Amino acid sequence: MGYFNAMAEFRIKLSAPDIADDDIEEVVGVLRSGWLSLGPKVIEFEQAFANYLGVKHAIACNSGTSALHMMMLTAGIGPGDEVITSPFSFIASANCIEMVGAKPVFVDIDELSLNMDPALVEKAITPRTKAVLGVHIFGLSAENDKLKAICERHKLVYLEDACEALGATQNGRKAGDGRHGIAAAWGFYPNKQMTTGEGGMVTTNDEAFATSIRKLRNQGRNLSAAWLEHDVVGYNFRLDEMSAALGLAQLRRIDDMLAKRERVAHAYNERLWPLREHLKPLPEVMGHRRSWFVYSIMLKRHIDRDKVAAKLAEWGVQVGKYFSPPIHLQTCYRKKYGYKEGAFPVTEDIAHRSIALPFHTKLPEKDIDNVCECLHDAIKAMMK
């Protein structure tokens, strides 16, 4: 049985959105208004999101992937350019570079944080390098201070993929707050800390960057011109009013949702302590506060992750393999660049041993107990 079979086959699901009555009322209110696109809710959502992060500009769009794509375009990245990023991420982190004709250049990750190793970033810079895309994996900020310093020394653009990290902090400062990267991308897919169904956001403190993003998301339309006047080539990356209304309602209780996710993570940590010789939860990293996106564990090397996952699925527990295979070993990247196993050993080792357990704000204690019991039994069965 695979990792992501039909949802109906699992009694304990991998993730679930936290939808409240107020969320539903906000969306219904938009439907009743008849104003479904290019309306006031998108503007209101953008302002609320900017206020939450403490940035000057937030521009809503239809996905985190679109947010990444528009950042690349606005940063002037194109054919012949290279962008350094992590191979341990969702594939959109690299696809956004490919989509503008540039080349993603991967560097291996740090074994503790699972984010890019800054020392390797500097070694990967070539005359073609134009930017660094820092990925805040599993809700933990990349080493923003170090990556920004590297970019400043080499006159590179620093961009942030913060799609998994809403609410994460480093030294008390929020990821994507505009003090490091010139811009950050955010995603609101249903398994994220908050959701708009599908949807994303670009945040920045740079006025010109924000203006470019606003044009790109709406077919390149001149912001002050008539409806059918366009001064750049853009696309339809817009967010609709219903999604914005849902996001606005979700954002009002984001701190509560983040706290609930943290409590679920701590409950898992306590119950999995007896299995510490067989697995390792995501660690705490000094100076960082994780915003819990998924609850992923790393099985020790004597445990076969795929066999454990198959046994859990057999018992009705849905799990995920974040991120296996890693980006450089995906078929499209193997074919284009010839990557083989061993290219990034830390990434590959973590990807081979990582397993994400059911995780969301409303996960009942009894389900946490049951998942941990099943995991214990699956590991015990392997040890015989």
Beta strands, then each sheet from edge to edge (+ up, - down):
strand 1: 57-61
strand 2: 82-85
strand 3: 103-106
strand 4: 129-135
strand 5: 157-161
strand 6: 169-170
strand 7: 173-174
strand 8: 183-187
strand 9: 200-204
strand 10: 279-281
strand 11: 288-289
strand 12: 295-299
strand 13: 354-357
sheet 1: 1+ 9- 8+ 5+ 4+ 2+ 3+
sheet 2: 7+ 6- 11+
sheet 3: 10+ 12- 13+
end
